[in-house]
């Protein structure tokens, strides 16, 4: 765990960081983001004492960095910089094992570890004896990540490591890093200026504005509830719609009583359907869902005074209130789906969705995407 306690830093009497207080939990992927000059890289380098602290303190698992030996502390922290930071006169295997060598690990064990790290970052063992100049940019960055993981540190710092890469290679490395973090449960603090990259990687995002924390929260909460106008502008007004995995059923569902009891009649059900302009109704007993009735089934009934009990079907799809819009639209069948019940994890009915709600929501995404595209093209 990393704790920043009222951290203050200035250069030539100009404040760069203004009393930053922040906790990064063990095993968390924290992304520091903000405009150029906001202080995010300065804050990162304070953790391994590449930058000094003017006031305040930083604790690593409860111990102040000021009480730690600089060299010993840095050997226990993985560090990845923008260009990979490989030593040009060392082979790939030697670069990966350099921290292990400093820690006194025997050569044979270093070689075994280097092989394992190469496999971890999807590089063939044939790369181990090559020099950095013989690698592509993406391969160099993979080696840089392998070196950071080699000594099995609990904390890894990454300072805009992928910013110079082309989008395809960058996306591959981002996906790989997410998988590594999930598998090894390292605490990663990652600096970037790219909001899309932050969303792709982070469990939490810390947005820094003029040396202080403007907002630190999950990507979903930042998109839905920006703390101020700076965060809203930095994130972008339509970012939520380009990330449908952050839009949940609870965000778009209706809660009005589009439901009926099994003891009601066919006529009463038809009137309710007409009132809400739907082709199906949820049959409920208090907050428990018992099934669904369909307009097509009721229309064939000659006796409109009949009970609904004989028309209840269990052929429906339900979703949980925290199911993402992306998952919903990928699983429902638009040809047959009527009302889609939204349930709590206790199986209680909390709302419902319809095809018209989903189409209306998706049309907002299309509209905002078109607006952005037109703005970039100069179309008014």
FITI-867394 format. One record per residue: x, y, z of N, C-alpha, C in turn; residue in one letter. Coordinates in steps of 0.001 Angstrom, whole numbers, plus 500000, padded with zeros to 6 digits. Layout:
N
ATOM    n_u    n_v    n_w   ca_u   ca_v   ca_w    c_u    c_v    c_w res
ATOM      X      Y      Z      X      Y      Z      X      Y      Z   A
...
//
This chain:
380
ATOM    n_u    n_v    n_w   ca_u   ca_v   ca_w    c_u    c_v    c_w res
ATOM 500833 498806 500000 500000 500000 500000 500875 501254 500000   X
ATOM 500461 502245 499218 501191 503512 499136 500285 504625 499652   X
ATOM 500790 505395 500598 500016 506498 501167 500767 507814 500975   X
ATOM 500111 508759 500349 500630 510122 500221 499944 510963 501294   X
ATOM 500741 511613 502147 500196 512385 503262 500629 513838 503126   X
ATOM 499713 514680 502689 499961 516130 502560 501286 516423 501842   X
ATOM 501498 515763 500712 502751 515907 499980 502777 517245 499236   X
ATOM 503821 517993 499497 503989 519321 498885 505349 519387 498200   X
ATOM 505367 519993 497007 506620 520152 496266 506563 521440 495466   X
ATOM 507689 522163 495477 507769 523386 494672 509134 523457 494010   X
ATOM 509182 524175 492896 510437 524471 492210 510554 525983 492078   X
ATOM 511658 526528 492634 511881 527974 492602 510667 528728 493142   X
ATOM 510191 528237 494281 509060 528847 494995 507725 528762 494246   X
ATOM 507687 527985 493168 506428 527776 492459 505887 526398 492827   X
ATOM 504708 526329 493469 504151 525033 493884 503858 524139 492674   X
ATOM 504297 522903 492779 504000 521902 491750 502982 520902 492270   X
ATOM 503142 520494 493517 502179 519628 494190 501719 520316 495465   X
ATOM 500421 520342 495684 499858 521119 496781 499127 520195 497768   X
ATOM 499865 519708 498741 499280 518923 499832 498441 517742 499323   X
ATOM 499082 516888 498546 498422 515706 498006 498251 514656 499100   X
ATOM 497030 514219 499306 496742 513092 500205 495978 512044 499407   X
ATOM 496535 510842 499363 495994 509816 498484 496478 508454 498962   X
ATOM 495622 507447 498893 496007 506085 499257 495811 505162 498064   X
ATOM 496869 504422 497723 496803 503408 496679 496801 502057 497376   X
ATOM 495734 501311 497218 495577 500048 497923 496486 498968 497335   X
ATOM 496800 498000 498147 497603 496870 497700 496870 496104 496601   X
ATOM 497568 495823 495495 496973 495110 494376 496146 495966 493446   X
ATOM 496154 497273 493657 495348 498180 492847 496133 498672 491639   X
ATOM 495411 498948 490559 495998 499577 489370 495528 501030 489360   X
ATOM 496393 501923 489826 496070 503341 489912 496716 504092 488758   X
ATOM 495938 504893 488061 496459 505724 486987 496424 507184 487418   X
ATOM 497582 507844 487302 497675 509289 487540 497603 509986 486187   X
ATOM 496690 510936 486061 496487 511586 484777 496213 513063 484993   X
ATOM 496534 513845 483994 496299 515278 484049 497034 515962 482909   X
ATOM 496826 517239 482770 497480 517999 481706 498985 518068 481949   X
ATOM 499726 518378 480907 501180 518521 481042 501503 519569 482092   X
ATOM 502448 519237 482986 502851 520168 484028 501991 520144 485262   X
ATOM 501028 519201 485339 500127 519167 486506 500792 518572 487742   X
ATOM 501906 517829 487564 502623 517271 488701 502543 515761 488832   X
ATOM 501936 515072 487849 501737 513625 487983 503057 512845 487975   X
ATOM 503986 513197 487074 505274 512491 487031 506123 512845 488244   X
ATOM 506061 514087 488680 506765 514490 489900 506301 513660 491084   X
ATOM 504993 513454 491191 504435 512665 492276 504908 511218 492195   X
ATOM 504915 510653 490985 505363 509271 490806 506815 509095 491246   X
ATOM 507674 510035 490839 509108 509912 491144 509426 510159 492607   X
ATOM 508483 510732 493340 508697 510881 494777 508622 509538 495496   X
ATOM 507900 508592 494916 507722 507307 495579 509059 506593 495723   X
ATOM 509868 506578 494647 511180 505914 494731 512320 506921 494941   X
ATOM 511931 508129 495409 512887 509150 495850 513779 509688 494724   X
ATOM 513299 509595 493480 513989 510285 492395 513714 511782 492473   X
ATOM 512611 512147 493118 512321 513532 493479 512166 513616 494991   X
ATOM 512663 514670 495578 512566 514837 497026 511209 515421 497416   X
ATOM 510851 515248 498683 509602 515787 499220 509930 517034 500031   X
ATOM 509281 518147 499716 509496 519366 500496 508790 519286 501845   X
ATOM 507514 518890 501790 506724 518722 503023 505814 517521 502862   X
ATOM 505405 516948 503988 504536 515787 503952 505338 514496 503972   X
ATOM 504696 513394 503602 505373 512104 503668 504710 511118 502716   X
ATOM 505471 510084 502352 504955 508961 501568 505305 507689 502317   X
ATOM 504293 506863 502553 504486 505620 503282 504325 504433 502333   X
ATOM 505260 503492 502413 505154 502229 501693 504887 501142 502718   X
ATOM 503684 500581 502675 503266 499589 503671 503516 500083 505089   X
ATOM 503227 501363 505316 503292 501943 506648 504620 502533 507056   X
ATOM 505647 502385 506200 506971 502913 506533 507295 504112 505648   X
ATOM 507760 505182 506254 508101 506393 505498 509283 506132 504569   X
ATOM 509184 506634 503337 510297 506475 502392 511536 507206 502879   X
ATOM 511353 508224 503718 512504 508979 504230 513370 508133 505154   X
ATOM 512819 507043 505679 513555 506169 506582 514164 504971 505861   X
ATOM 513976 504909 504537 514458 503763 503771 515759 504094 503049   X
ATOM 516636 503113 502935 517847 503258 502143 517464 503364 500673   X
ATOM 517969 504390 499993 517558 504669 498618 517771 503471 497705   X
ATOM 518966 502918 497713 519305 501829 496797 518491 500580 497089   X
ATOM 518396 500213 498342 517654 499012 498706 516176 499154 498360   X
ATOM 515617 500342 498589 514213 500561 498291 513942 500443 496797   X
ATOM 514812 501055 495972 514590 501043 494526 514709 499650 493929   X
ATOM 515524 498810 494546 515646 497431 494063 514385 496619 494329   X
ATOM 513545 497104 495225 512312 496402 495560 511098 496991 494840   X
ATOM 511345 497979 493979 510259 498613 493225 510538 498468 491738   X
ATOM 509601 497927 490977 509741 497871 489526 509511 499249 488931   X
ATOM 510258 499572 487874 510164 500921 487298 510271 500826 485782   X
ATOM 509269 501345 485084 509243 501334 483617 509086 502770 483136   X
ATOM 510000 503202 482248 509958 504573 481743 509497 504580 480292   X
ATOM 509362 505787 479743 508716 505962 478450 509387 505199 477313   X
ATOM 510686 505221 477211 511362 504576 476086 511829 503162 476406   X
ATOM 511368 502613 477500 511788 501281 477915 512995 501317 478829   X
ATOM 513916 502269 478574 515059 502465 479457 516023 501300 479493   X
ATOM 516142 500555 478401 517060 499416 478387 518498 499887 478221   X
ATOM 519418 499151 478790 520834 499453 478636 521315 498905 477288   X
ATOM 521791 499774 476404 522102 499336 475033 523245 498338 474942   X
ATOM 524162 498330 475947 525317 497439 475894 525038 496069 476508   X
ATOM 523814 495870 477019 523444 494591 477623 522453 493854 476734   X
ATOM 522512 492531 476754 521539 491740 476013 520181 491825 476702   X
ATOM 519169 491281 476027 517827 491259 476595 517829 490520 477939   X
ATOM 518457 489359 477983 518494 488580 479227 519235 489333 480329   X
ATOM 520318 490010 479964 521080 490777 480955 520283 491971 481455   X
ATOM 519531 492612 480576 518679 493720 480991 517616 493249 481976   X
ATOM 516991 492132 481671 515946 491612 482545 516512 491240 483913   X
ATOM 517734 490694 483930 518311 490203 485172 519156 491184 485938   X
ATOM 519198 492462 485508 520141 493396 486114 519831 493660 487595   X
ATOM 518548 493764 487938 518201 493982 489344 518489 492720 490157   X
ATOM 518221 491557 489574 518507 490297 490256 520007 490168 490530   X
ATOM 520820 490629 489566 522266 490597 489755 522675 491480 490920   X
ATOM 522077 492673 490997 522383 493585 492107 521961 492995 493448   X
ATOM 520935 492141 493416 520453 491512 494649 521249 490266 495012   X
ATOM 522229 489907 494162 523083 488774 494471 522539 487431 494032   X
ATOM 521567 487425 493121 521006 486163 492629 522025 485489 491707   X
ATOM 522312 484206 491875 523289 483507 491025 522902 483565 489544   X
ATOM 523931 483479 488688 523741 483623 487243 522736 482625 486687   X
ATOM 522830 481367 487094 521938 480342 486573 520490 480660 486895   X
ATOM 520227 481119 488101 518868 481479 488493 518384 482713 487726   X
ATOM 519301 483644 487454 518933 484823 486667 518517 484418 485258   X
ATOM 519222 483468 484681 518904 483006 483328 517534 482324 483294   X
ATOM 517255 481517 484315 515954 480845 484393 514830 481880 484530   X
ATOM 515081 482882 485382 514081 483931 485595 513872 484755 484323   X
ATOM 514948 485060 483608 514845 485826 482368 513989 485077 481353   X
ATOM 514181 483769 481247 513382 482958 480327 511900 483015 480691   X
ATOM 511644 482920 481993 510254 482969 482458 509619 484321 482163   X
ATOM 510377 485399 482363 509850 486736 482109 509600 486975 480625   X
ATOM 510459 486435 479761 510241 486563 478320 508935 485891 477914   X
ATOM 508691 484704 478437 507436 484018 478143 506243 484808 478676   X
ATOM 506439 485431 479841 505357 486200 480458 504901 487345 479562   X
ATOM 505847 487992 478842 505501 489125 477978 505407 488707 476511   X
ATOM 505232 487413 476283 505001 486877 474936 506153 487135 473973   X
ATOM 507382 486969 474446 508554 487030 473583 509227 485662 473554   X
ATOM 509613 485240 472360 510286 483955 472189 511661 483984 472860   X
ATOM 512124 482834 473301 513429 482772 473969 514575 483128 473044   X
ATOM 514339 483147 471740 515393 483527 470796 515797 484989 470956   X
ATOM 514978 485776 471663 515286 487199 471862 516298 487417 472992   X
ATOM 516539 486428 473809 517293 486639 475035 518725 487127 474788   X
ATOM 519334 486768 473664 520725 487158 473405 520849 488343 472440   X
ATOM 519716 488945 472101 519748 490127 471241 519992 491375 472084   X
ATOM 520399 492446 471388 520608 493739 472039 519411 494648 471735   X
ATOM 519170 495643 472572 518013 496514 472372 517906 497109 470969   X
ATOM 519032 497435 470350 519005 498027 469011 518462 497060 467962   X
ATOM 518416 495774 468288 517920 494754 467363 516428 494470 467564   X
ATOM 515810 495211 468467 514392 495005 468769 513547 496147 468219   X
ATOM 512280 495860 467951 511328 496912 467602 510959 497685 468863   X
ATOM 510281 498803 468678 509871 499595 469833 508969 498812 470776   X
ATOM 508010 498061 470211 507116 497271 471044 507839 496188 471807   X
ATOM 508832 495557 471154 509604 494510 471816 510443 495087 472955   X
ATOM 511014 496268 472747 511783 496912 473812 510905 497195 475029   X
ATOM 509687 497622 474776 508786 497910 475890 508383 496630 476617   X
ATOM 508224 495550 475887 507925 494265 476530 509076 493848 477453   X
ATOM 510310 494043 476978 511468 493722 477799 511511 494621 479036   X
ATOM 511154 495898 478857 511108 496813 480001 510111 496364 481054   X
ATOM 508949 495880 480617 507952 495356 481555 508477 494095 482227   X
ATOM 509116 493210 481439 509688 491973 481999 510721 492289 483072   X
ATOM 511557 493289 482827 512572 493672 483814 511919 494185 485098   X
ATOM 510842 494951 484952 510166 495493 486126 509577 494385 486998   X
ATOM 509125 493284 486372 508523 492176 487112 509563 491165 487609   X
ATOM 510788 491237 487090 511761 490159 487287 512067 489860 488753   X
ATOM 512242 490892 489564 512591 490675 490971 511369 490464 491855   X
ATOM 510192 490307 491214 508928 490065 491911 508614 491142 492948   X
ATOM 508690 492433 492545 508365 493501 493490 506862 493572 493709   X
ATOM 506459 494068 494845 505024 494229 495103 504492 495512 494475   X
ATOM 505388 496466 494186 505002 497767 493634 505748 498018 492330   X
ATOM 504998 498450 491301 505596 498772 490006 505138 500168 489591   X
ATOM 506112 501029 489239 505844 502384 488788 506057 502446 487280   X
ATOM 505127 503102 486566 505218 503167 485113 504951 504599 484667   X
ATOM 505948 505215 484032 505876 506622 483637 505677 506739 482125   X
ATOM 504418 506847 481710 504039 506950 480291 504810 505940 479428   X
ATOM 504761 504656 479765 505626 503684 479096 505262 503407 477644   X
ATOM 503985 503643 477250 503559 503260 475907 503263 504450 475001   X
ATOM 503554 505660 475444 503095 506851 474725 503725 507026 473348   X
ATOM 504922 506465 473127 505610 506675 471848 505289 505592 470820   X
ATOM 504415 504660 471163 504147 503524 470286 502940 503769 469395   X
ATOM 502883 503027 468277 501729 503155 467395 500507 502517 468055   X
ATOM 499294 502904 467641 498076 502475 468342 497903 500966 468443   X
ATOM 498278 500214 467406 498072 498765 467429 498969 498107 468475   X
ATOM 500259 498446 468456 501203 497883 469423 500833 498336 470832   X
ATOM 500438 499584 470938 500074 500125 472246 498891 499361 472841   X
ATOM 497885 499085 472017 496713 498346 472495 497092 496945 472937   X
ATOM 497994 496293 472201 498446 494950 472569 499147 494965 473933   X
ATOM 500012 495965 474138 500738 496053 475402 499808 496392 476562   X
ATOM 498823 497239 476308 497846 497566 477348 497079 496325 477776   X
ATOM 496609 495553 476806 495872 494325 477129 496755 493354 477902   X
ATOM 498012 493236 477460 498932 492333 478148 499203 492762 479577   X
ATOM 499341 494072 479788 499615 494581 481127 498434 494343 482065   X
ATOM 497223 494536 481560 496031 494280 482370 495991 492823 482810   X
ATOM 496302 491908 481902 496298 490484 482238 497380 490149 483267   X
ATOM 498558 490767 483113 499631 490532 484082 499240 491007 485473   X
ATOM 498634 492177 485529 498251 492738 486821 497187 491874 487496   X
ATOM 496240 491383 486716 495198 490531 487281 495781 489208 487781   X
ATOM 496757 488694 487048 497332 487399 487416 498269 487500 488619   X
ATOM 499135 488518 488614 500160 488626 489658 499763 489539 490812   X
ATOM 498668 490298 490645 498140 491169 491694 499182 492154 492218   X
ATOM 499957 492734 491322 500911 493773 491707 500180 495095 491925   X
ATOM 500750 495918 492790 500281 497296 492901 500989 498102 491808   X
ATOM 500215 498684 490904 500797 499436 489790 500308 500879 489841   X
ATOM 501253 501801 489767 500929 503225 489643 501460 503674 488284   X
ATOM 500562 504154 487455 500826 504354 486039 500509 505804 485676   X
ATOM 501461 506488 485051 501251 507873 484625 500945 507912 483135   X
ATOM 499921 508661 482765 499594 508857 481360 498911 510213 481197   X
ATOM 498857 510678 479948 498079 511889 479648 496878 511536 478780   X
ATOM 496679 510230 478536 495660 509741 477610 494509 509112 478403   X
ATOM 493337 509728 478329 492190 509246 479091 491741 507874 478614   X
ATOM 491809 507612 477316 491428 506296 476806 492317 505205 477398   X
ATOM 493618 505493 477508 494538 504531 478097 494223 504325 479577   X
ATOM 493904 505405 480266 493569 505303 481688 492352 504411 481897   X
ATOM 491335 504580 481075 490114 503783 481186 490404 502317 480900   X
ATOM 491272 502077 479914 491617 500715 479530 492311 499964 480664   X
ATOM 493073 500687 481485 493951 500041 482453 493465 500093 483898   X
ATOM 492895 501196 484315 492804 501519 485744 491663 500842 486473   X
ATOM 491921 500500 487730 490832 500211 488658 490340 501525 489267   X
ATOM 491274 502484 489449 490901 503856 489821 491771 504837 489056   X
ATOM 491198 505993 488785 491909 507062 488088 491995 508272 489007   X
ATOM 493204 508816 489144 493409 510035 489923 493716 511172 488954   X
ATOM 492795 512118 488843 492971 513265 487957 493577 514410 488754   X
ATOM 494746 514874 488312 495451 515940 489012 495264 517251 488263   X
ATOM 494885 518264 488976 494652 519590 488419 495496 520606 489178   X
ATOM 496457 521207 488476 497296 522250 489070 497891 521835 490415   X
ATOM 498366 520595 490484 499072 520155 491681 498228 519609 492796   X
ATOM 496901 519499 492605 496071 518880 493633 495143 517854 492990   X
ATOM 494597 516976 493821 493712 515927 493317 492334 516514 493035   X
ATOM 491967 516539 491760 490643 517034 491388 489581 515966 491634   X
ATOM 489926 514712 491335 489010 513602 491578 489782 512292 491498   X
ATOM 489480 511384 492402 490077 510048 492379 488957 509040 492589   X
ATOM 488668 508266 491543 487528 507360 491618 487644 506331 490498   X
ATOM 486669 505435 490430 486635 504469 489336 486325 505201 488032   X
ATOM 486726 504652 486897 486385 505293 485612 484882 505516 485481   X
ATOM 484094 504533 485892 482639 504655 485770 482109 505852 486545   X
ATOM 482537 506014 487791 482029 507107 488614 482525 508461 488121   X
ATOM 483734 508501 487576 484240 509761 487029 483424 510169 485813   X
ATOM 483090 509215 484949 482279 509525 483777 480884 509995 484165   X
ATOM 480308 509334 485171 478930 509640 485552 478826 510846 486476   X
ATOM 479852 511048 487311 479773 512111 488313 481087 512890 488371   X
ATOM 481438 513638 487324 482666 514442 487375 482606 515455 488496   X
ATOM 483740 515598 489211 483751 516417 490421 483625 517909 490130   X
ATOM 484146 518341 488994 484077 519771 488659 484163 519946 487146   X
ATOM 484131 521181 486705 484132 521464 485261 485442 521047 484606   X
ATOM 486552 521127 485365 487843 520709 484802 487814 519222 484479   X
ATOM 487335 518402 485417 487261 516957 485194 486329 516660 484029   X
ATOM 485197 517328 483996 484227 517110 482922 484840 517433 481560   X
ATOM 485568 518529 481504 486208 518919 480246 487361 517989 479897   X
ATOM 488129 517579 480901 489273 516707 480657 488818 515337 480166   X
ATOM 487769 514814 480789 487245 513505 480398 486601 513575 479025   X
ATOM 485887 514676 478756 485173 514800 477497 483691 514591 477729   X
ATOM 482834 515391 477101 481397 515373 477394 480686 514084 476993   X
ATOM 481232 513318 476057 480536 512128 475562 481301 510850 475844   X
ATOM 482234 510899 476792 483086 509741 477039 482279 508533 477513   X
ATOM 481237 508778 478299 480450 507676 478814 479829 506854 477692   X
ATOM 479386 507557 476633 478698 506849 475555 479657 506044 474687   X
ATOM 480919 506351 474741 481891 505543 473999 482426 504394 474845   X
ATOM 481899 504270 476060 482286 503174 476957 481027 502529 477530   X
ATOM 480269 501785 476692 478973 501249 477136 479074 500246 478266   X
ATOM 480295 499735 478540 480432 498813 479672 480232 499536 481002   X
ATOM 480311 500886 481007 480107 501644 482234 478648 502067 482424   X
ATOM 477816 501865 481418 476391 502173 481533 475686 500907 482008   X
ATOM 475071 500967 483165 474445 499793 483775 472930 499830 483586   X
ATOM 472323 498673 483780 470864 498576 483649 470166 499574 484570   X
ATOM 470706 499756 485776 470082 500680 486732 470067 502115 486222   X
ATOM 471012 502452 485331 471116 503821 484834 470036 504154 483814   X
ATOM 469470 503157 483158 468533 503427 482053 467174 502761 482252   X
ATOM 467012 501949 483302 465760 501225 483492 464635 502157 483927   X
ATOM 463403 501684 483731 462232 502376 484248 461740 501628 485479   X
ATOM 461119 502375 486383 460636 501769 487629 459134 501926 487806   X
ATOM 458429 502576 486862 456988 502737 486983 456311 501362 486877   X
ATOM 455068 501225 487371 454468 499895 487567 453962 499232 486287   X
ATOM 454879 498821 485418 454511 498114 484197 454462 496613 484510   X
ATOM 453582 496275 485451 453507 494914 485951 452071 494616 486344   X
ATOM 451784 493369 486642 450408 492994 486961 450421 491743 487835   X
ATOM 449338 491534 488580 449205 490355 489427 448575 489214 488634   X
ATOM 448901 487980 489004 448341 486818 488317 446831 486697 488513   X
ATOM 446269 487406 489521 444838 487327 489810 444013 488295 488972   X
ATOM 444681 489114 488152 443944 490059 487302 443426 489351 486059   X
ATOM 442608 490045 485276 441975 489432 484103 442715 489794 482818   X
ATOM 442352 489079 481755 442925 489346 480436 442614 490780 480010   X
ATOM 441380 491221 480233 440990 492582 479845 441836 493618 480579   X
ATOM 442039 493434 481859 442842 494381 482642 444295 494400 482159   X
ATOM 444801 493253 481769 446167 493194 481240 446272 493923 479916   X
ATOM 445277 493749 479042 445284 494435 477748 445228 495954 477931   X
ATOM 444427 496390 478897 444335 497835 479161 445667 498382 479676   X
ATOM 446337 497617 480531 447632 498047 481058 448679 498117 479944   X
ATOM 448673 497113 479071 449602 497126 477940 449356 498325 477044   X
ATOM 448106 498635 476810 447766 499785 475968 448221 501084 476612   X
ATOM 448065 501179 477936 448449 502394 478657 449951 502661 478539   X
ATOM 450758 501609 478631 452210 501768 478609 452827 501497 477235   X
ATOM 451989 501176 476248 452459 500925 474884 453525 499836 474844   X
ATOM 453220 498704 475467 454136 497569 475504 453409 496326 475015   X
ATOM 454179 495302 474645 453580 494065 474152 453726 492913 475137   X
ATOM 454125 493233 476373 454250 492209 477402 454203 492886 478767   X
ATOM 453872 492093 479783 453822 492599 481148 454495 491595 482084   X
ATOM 455070 492119 483151 455670 491264 484168 454603 490874 485184   X
ATOM 454548 489608 485488 453633 489116 486516 454423 489000 487816   X
ATOM 453966 489708 488842 454741 489768 490090 453866 489470 491298   X
ATOM 454527 489001 492324 453933 488852 493644 454801 489661 494582   X
ATOM 454327 490846 494940 455137 491834 495654 456366 492163 494801   X
ATOM 457575 491894 495294 458779 492216 494512 459350 490996 493796   X
ATOM 458660 489866 493888 459135 488650 493243 458493 488513 491868   X
ATOM 459299 488190 490856 458771 488010 489515 458361 486558 489316   X
ATOM 457138 486364 488780 456613 485021 488571 456647 484610 487105   X
ATOM 456751 485576 486220 456782 485263 484800 456401 486465 483968   X
ATOM 456000 486209 482733 455671 487273 481798 454457 486848 480985   X
ATOM 453611 487804 480603 452500 487522 479701 452685 488350 478435   X
ATOM 452258 487770 477308 452492 488376 476003 451171 488832 475381   X
ATOM 451211 489961 474721 450039 490502 474032 449494 489503 473020   X
ATOM 450358 488851 472261 449923 487912 471218 449120 486757 471795   X
ATOM 449470 486320 473002 448723 485231 473635 447356 485700 474106   X
ATOM 447271 486909 474633 446006 487416 475161 445025 487765 474064   X
ATOM 445533 488201 472920 444645 488604 471825 443830 487429 471297   X
ATOM 444343 486229 471450 443625 485040 470963 442612 484510 471972   X
ATOM 442564 485141 473146 441636 484691 474184 440245 485277 473928   X
ATOM 439223 484403 473838 437858 484858 473575 437196 485427 474821   X
ATOM 437539 484889 475987 436925 485324 477237 437845 486315 477937   X
ATOM 437565 487592 477782 438423 488632 478347 438336 488704 479875   X
ATOM 437411 487957 480460 437312 487922 481922 438163 486802 482526   X
ATOM 438842 486066 481672 439657 484953 482147 440808 485448 483015   X
ATOM 441210 484590 483955 442363 484898 484796 443647 484799 483978   X
ATOM 444642 485533 484395 445937 485514 483694 446762 484271 484029   X
ATOM 446314 483467 484992 447120 482363 485475 447528 481401 484365   X
ATOM 446654 481222 483374 446936 480272 482306 447802 480853 481187   X
ATOM 448171 482123 481309 448927 482782 480236 450353 483152 480665   X
ATOM 450713 482785 481877 452034 483165 482393 453113 482295 481759   X
ATOM 454139 482931 481231 455255 482228 480589 456543 482501 481367   X
ATOM 457405 481506 481389 458728 481708 481990 459792 481901 480916   X
ATOM 459344 482145 479693 460262 482343 478563 460608 483824 478446   X
ATOM 461526 484271 479284 461955 485672 479251 463410 485760 479671   X
ATOM 464033 486889 479373 465421 487142 479761 465427 488240 480814   X
ATOM 466120 488018 481896 466267 489052 482920 467730 489446 483025   X
ATOM 467973 490637 483571 469339 491108 483798 469423 491656 485208   X
ATOM 470648 491696 485746 470855 492320 487052 471004 493829 486886   X
ATOM 470788 494549 487972 470832 496003 487901 472221 496537 487567   X
ATOM 473277 495733 487816 474622 496174 487474 475140 495529 486181   X
ATOM 474245 494905 485408 474634 494383 484100 474891 495550 483154   X
ATOM 475983 495484 482400 476338 496604 481527 475480 496626 480277   X
ATOM 475312 497822 479732 474581 497989 478470 475221 497140 477379   X
ATOM 476534 497096 477364 477248 496309 476350 476846 494849 476413   X
ATOM 476766 494297 477616 476402 492898 477770 474935 492673 477426   X
ATOM 474094 493624 477779 472663 493488 477504 472401 493411 476006   X
ATOM 472961 494347 475251 472687 494386 473811 473328 493212 473082   X
ATOM 474329 492596 473690 474977 491448 473060 474280 490125 473360   X
ATOM 473326 490132 474300 472707 488868 474705 471221 488774 474391   X
ATOM 470534 489886 474305 469093 489790 474075 468790 489554 472603   X
ATOM 467630 488988 472352 467143 488767 470991 466091 489822 470692   X
ATOM 466418 490753 469814 465505 491863 469536 464216 491406 468866   X
ATOM 464224 490213 468299 463040 489725 467603 461970 489218 468560   X
ATOM 462373 488792 469748 461387 488210 470665 461344 488906 472022   X
ATOM 462363 489671 472382 462414 490251 473735 461316 491280 473939   X
ATOM 460512 491059 474952 459542 492058 475351 460143 492861 476477   X
ATOM 459416 492971 477571 459962 493632 478740 461095 492783 479317   X
ATOM 462172 493448 479697 463324 492765 480273 463376 493125 481755   X
ATOM 463058 492192 482635 463093 492507 484070 464509 492814 484542   X
ATOM 464639 493803 485412 465916 494139 486037 465819 493734 487503   X
ATOM 466717 492853 487912 466657 492277 489245 467834 492712 490107   X
ATOM 467616 492754 491414 468721 492886 492352 469373 491519 492487   X
ATOM 470522 491463 493151 471185 490170 493323 470465 489297 494353   X
ATOM 469437 489846 494993 468563 489051 495847 467346 488561 495084   X
ATOM 467374 488746 493741 466322 488288 492830 465028 489099 492950   X
ATOM 465108 490273 493550 463926 491122 493640 463859 492042 492427   X
ATOM 462628 492274 491951 462422 493137 490792 462609 494594 491190   X
ATOM 463514 495290 490490 463771 496697 490798 463401 497618 489640   X
ATOM 463152 497062 488459 462803 497875 487312 462706 497016 486069   X
ATOM 462638 497678 484924 462554 496916 483683 463126 497737 482527   X
ATOM 463463 497020 481481 463912 497623 480234 462992 497174 479108   X
ATOM 462949 497966 478054 462232 497583 476843 463145 497815 475646   X
ATOM 462738 497281 474493 463519 497504 473283 463608 498999 472960   X
ATOM 462539 499723 473206 462557 501158 472897 463538 501903 473801   X
ATOM 463649 501482 475080 464621 502108 475982 466027 501860 475476   X
ATOM 466321 500616 475091 467655 500280 474610 467984 501013 473318   X
ATOM 467026 501064 472395 467271 501749 471129 467471 503246 471338   X
ATOM 466693 503804 472261 466850 505230 472566 468220 505504 473168   X
ATOM 468677 504621 474063 469995 504779 474676 471096 504666 473641   X
ATOM 470991 503670 472770 471999 503477 471737 472000 504619 470732   X
ATOM 470843 505218 470495 470790 506342 469558 471510 507560 470109   X
ATOM 471540 507688 471455 472299 508784 472067 473780 508602 471792   X
ATOM 474246 507347 471860 475648 507071 471555 475949 507444 470113   X
ATOM 475047 507070 469194 475251 507387 467786 475245 508894 467565   X
ATOM 474317 509580 468238 474202 511023 468078 475445 511735 468546   X
ATOM 475952 511350 469732 477131 512027 470269 478370 511716 469440   X
ATOM 478456 510469 468926 479584 510107 468073 479563 510923 466800   X
ATOM 478363 511118 466242 478228 511920 465025 478588 513369 465282   X
ATOM 478169 513895 466449 478485 515285 466791 479991 515500 466886   X
ATOM 480678 514551 467540 482131 514653 467663 482792 514588 466298   X
ATOM 482321 513648 465461 482895 513483 464130 482695 514729 463291   X
ATOM 481485 515317 463368 481204 516538 462619 482043 517710 463098   X
ATOM 482244 517774 464428 483046 518870 464981 484484 518785 464483   X
ATOM 485000 517543 464430 486373 517362 463960 486503 517678 462477   X
ATOM 485392 517489 461724 485418 517735 460294 485076 519181 459950   X
ATOM 484702 519946 460979 484336 521336 460733 482910 521526 460280   X
ATOM 482049 520476 460428 480656 520562 460023 479838 521101 461175   X
ATOM 479024 522074 460925 478162 522677 461961 476711 522263 461729   X
//
